[in-house]
Each structure stands twice: as C-alpha cells, then as structure tokens.
Amino acid sequence: MLDAKTTQIDIDHQPNSIGSDDLVVEVTPSNVISLCTDIAAEFGNGDLTYSFDGETMSLLIDINGVNGSIAIGDLDPYKTWDANSSTDFFALRAILAVEPVHLNELNRTHPNTKFYLDGNNVIAEEAFYLTYGIPALNVLDRFAAFVKTINAMH
C-alpha cells in the first residue's frame, strides 16, 4: 500500500501556500507538503522528501527524524485526486511496526486515529473532512499529533 512507487508524477509545489490564520476548505498535494514542512522541524532538522505515486494516486512523505513514511490519499469517491488537483476529504496513513494483538488497545488510547489490519500490516489512519473549513492551526495540530503517534510506535 505505502511502498508502491512505480509511477512517480511531478508536483507543482508552491511553498507556504496556506497561512496559519487561513481556513482550510480543500488541499492540493502541494498544500499538504507545505503543512508537513511546517511541522517537520518538531521531529528533526525540518527536512522532508515527497513524491506522488500515480498508480495509487497518493502523496508519499518521509520526514527526517520520523520512523516511518506517511501516505496521503483522497477519500472523495466522486473525483480523482491527482498531483495538481484538490480535495476536501483525505486521510493520512502509515504502516506501524506493532503486533496486531494491540489493535483494540491502540483504538481505545488514540480516539482520533483509526488502527486496522491490511493483510499482515497494522495501518494508522486519520481522516480529514474540510468542506466546512478547519483553521490551519487545527490541521497542523492534528498532523503533528498523527506524526508523533506513528513515530512513538516504531
């Protein structure tokens, strides 16, 4: 799921495209990269790498200092998110290095993050529904909390 990097697509990344006082109602892959860049310094030297996988239509992000990769994918069933389009319904996902027997405990102790099995992998997922707008600082807080959660489990 997260490591299928067969079809890489270039992203027209525009740094700092969302301000901290903005109301976020939809995001492009470039917006997500900017949001991840804003929190990356909390986990290391602030560096990150990214690519857009055209096969799975997912943005793949590695933040220096975080043990694991994050995949961001569109959840909107009515349109296709590509490298330069926007969505108002997406999810952050990561594969965790934990045993499946801990799923119930993880779901109880982390109520905003969903944990489930995909084959033999435990997946952490946090969905974002932006249609009515969420303040950018709230989105950043949720991104940071998700990254802290997955980093603590590796």
JOZI-V458086 format. One record per backbone hydrogen bond with DSSP energy under -0.5 kcal/mol. CO is the residue of the C=O (numbers start at 0). NH is the residue of the N-H. E is the energy in kcal/mol with one decimal. If there is no record, write none. Layout:
# JOZI-V458086
co:nh:e
CO:NH:E
CO:NH:E
This chain:
# JOZI-V458086
co:nh:e
2:4:-1.4
5:7:-0.6
6:53:-4.3
8:51:-0.8
10:12:-1.9
12:14:-0.6
13:16:-0.6
18:21:-1.6
19:136:-0.7
21:23:-0.6
21:135:-2.8
22:24:-0.6
23:133:-1.9
26:86:-2.1
27:31:-2.1
28:32:-2.3
29:33:-2.1
30:34:-2.4
31:35:-2.6
32:36:-2.5
33:37:-1.9
34:38:-1.1
35:39:-1.4
36:40:-0.6
38:41:-1.8
39:42:-1.9
39:45:-0.7
46:63:-2.7
48:61:-2.6
50:52:-0.6
50:59:-3.3
51:8:-2.4
51:53:-0.8
52:56:-1.5
52:57:-1.3
56:73:-0.6
57:52:-3.1
57:59:-0.5
58:71:-2.9
59:50:-1.8
60:69:-2.8
61:48:-2.6
61:63:-0.5
62:65:-2.3
65:67:-1.5
69:60:-3.1
70:72:-0.5
70:92:-2.5
71:58:-2.7
72:90:-2.4
74:76:-0.6
75:78:-0.8
78:80:-0.5
79:81:-0.6
81:84:-1.0
84:28:-0.6
86:26:-2.8
87:129:-3.4
87:130:-0.5
88:74:-3.1
88:75:-0.8
89:127:-3.3
90:72:-2.0
91:125:-2.2
92:70:-2.9
93:123:-2.8
95:97:-1.0
95:121:-0.7
98:101:-2.0
99:102:-1.9
101:105:-2.6
102:106:-2.6
103:107:-1.8
104:108:-2.4
105:109:-1.7
109:112:-1.3
113:124:-2.6
115:122:-3.4
117:120:-1.8
120:117:-2.7
120:122:-0.6
121:95:-3.1
122:115:-2.0
123:93:-1.9
124:113:-3.3
125:91:-2.6
127:89:-2.0
127:129:-0.6
129:132:-2.7
133:23:-3.1
134:137:-0.8
134:138:-1.9
135:139:-2.7
136:140:-2.3
137:141:-2.3
138:142:-2.6
139:143:-2.8
140:144:-2.5
141:145:-2.3
142:146:-2.5
143:147:-2.6
144:148:-2.2
145:149:-2.5
146:150:-2.4
147:151:-1.9
148:152:-0.7
149:152:-0.6
150:153:-1.0
